[in-house]
């Protein structure tokens, strides 16, 4: 059995992979692909990444539209170029903060899924992935290994666990 240091190293490796795959804050399409692959790897049992993929794809169009709208709405400030530039920069910063949240959630989703597949039964795994997430992922991995689909109630439970955890750990603080 791995030591706690070995477990931390394994978690760091999955996190490094997830970070590379998630790309930069602008790579929303790439993250949608990562999310979708996690969904498929789960045997279609872990629906949180599927919903997150939809969100990433939706956000791409939303941010593009929002930036164009921001430029149009800033036209009355043409006489005040520094103020206009400052406000447009604030809008870009705001959009980038949301993109960064999406990137961090992607990394965390990838990391927790793949780490738990290999090490979720380790007695100290909950020092790296919240126990509730590990419990849900354990059900996902068990169903996947058996080639079974979790019932709708179980899929929803895993989704809600992940949604709440990500809101609490990443989205809310950001």
PyMOL commands that set and color helices and strands:
alter all, ss='L'
color gray80, all
select helices_A, chain A and resi 4-22+28-41+48-73+75-79+81-119+125-127+131-146+152-171
alter helices_A, ss='H'
color red, helices_A
deselect
rebuild
show_as cartoon
